[in-house]
Amino acid sequence: MLKHKGFPGRLPGSDYQFTIRRANPKGVTPLKGLERYKDRKSADKRADAAFMAALWAHFGEEEFERGNLDAGRLSWLFGREVVPADPETFDPASYEALLKINVKRAMAAFPEVFAEGGDEDEEMPDWDAMWNGDDGDYDEDMDD
């Protein structure tokens, strides 16, 4: 199983996992498109957007191997924003399966991820800084 070095392991400050540590000894969890209903929690929507941002930053328009990307998180995007690179040979239960971002669908679903030079107030947070506890919004005076 290919491990995507530099890919975020999870959404900072949450239990939303983006990658797995090791292959499942009981077998590969197959990818399947999950329906995203309008009444989903905002935290779920943020996790989807952050995952798409990480995919876009890491792979762009290039094909990529599923590898250690979490099947559950991929399944929320699978079939719409993330599609098989070659549908005829695609195996949903393979860590070697090749995927790609359907840029048109992804841009429609997650415009904030693809916004070029958008409002400075709307920029994506620095996930690494947040993970390390340095999100820049922390006010030390509040500890008093």
N, C-alpha and C positions, 0 to 999 in steps of 0.2 A: 504494500500500500504506500503510495506516494504521500509524503508529508509536505505540505505547502509551507515552507519556511517564510516567516514574516507575516503570515496571515493571522489576523486576530483570533484568539481562541474562543472568545465570548464577548457579549456586549458588556462593557464595563459597568459595574455596579448592579449586575443582574445575574440571573441563572440561565439566561439565553445563550446556549452553546452554539458556536460556529464550527468548531472542529472536534474530532475525536482523537484520543491518544493512541489507541491501538485498534487493530482489526478485530471485529467481533468473531470469537472462536466458534460461535454457533451458526455463523453464516452472515453474509452481507445483507443489511437491511435494504430492501429495494426502494428505489425512488418512485413516488407516485404523486401526482398533482393533488394538492389539498385545496379545498374551496375556502377562499377568504371572504367571510361574511362582513357586512357593514358594521355589525355590532361588536367587532373584535375590540379588545382592550387597547388603549393607546400604547401601552408598553409593548404589546405584540407588534403593532404597526411600526414603532420605533426600531424594534429588533429587525424587522423585515427591511426597513430602509437602511439601517446600519450594515446589514449583511450584504445588501445590494451595493452599497457604497464600497465595502471591502472587496467584493468581487470585481467591481469596475476598476478600482484602484490597482488591484493585483493582476488582473487578466486583460482588462479592456475588451476589445473586440476579438481577441484571439481565442482559439479553442483551448480548453483546459481539461485536465484529467480530474475526475471526481476525487480520487485520493482520500485524504482524511477529512474532507468537508462533511459536516453532519447531515445525515439523510433527512432528519426531521426538519431542519432549517431549510435545506434545499427543496424539500417537498412543498413548502409554502410558495415557492417561486416556480417550481418545475411545471413545464407545459405552457407557461406564459412568458415570463421574463427570462427564464433559463430553459433552454431546449437542447435536445440531443444534437451533437455536431453532425452525425450521420444517422438519421432515423432508421435506415435499413439494417444497420449492424449494431444498433444500440442495445445494450443489456442493462436494464435498470438495477440488477443485482450484482454489479461489478464495480470494484474500486477503480478499475482501469477505464471505465466508461468515459467517453469524451463528450463534453458539454460546451455550450457557448451561450453568450448573452444575446437575447433577441433585443437589440438596441431600441427599436421602435416601441415595442411593448414596455420595456423597462423605463424608457423616457416618459411614457404616458402614465405609468403607475407610480414612478418615483421621480417627479420633476426636480425635486430639491437635490437629488444626488447628481443630476446632470447639468444643473444650472451653471452656466459659464459667467463668471464675474457678477453673480447676482448680488442682492443686497448684502452689505457687510453684516447686518444683523441676522441674516438667515444662513450664514455659513455653517457647515457641519462642524461639530465639536472635535477637538483633538482627542481621539479615543485613547491614545497612549498616555497622554497627560492625565486624563480622567482615571485611567486604570491605576496610575501611580499616585493618585490622590491629589494631583495638582491641576485642577480644572480652572484655576484662575478666578473662580467666583467665591472662593472661600474667604471669609472675613475673619481675621484672627481676633478682632475686637469682640466677636460674639462669644469667645471662650470665657470672658470675664464674668 
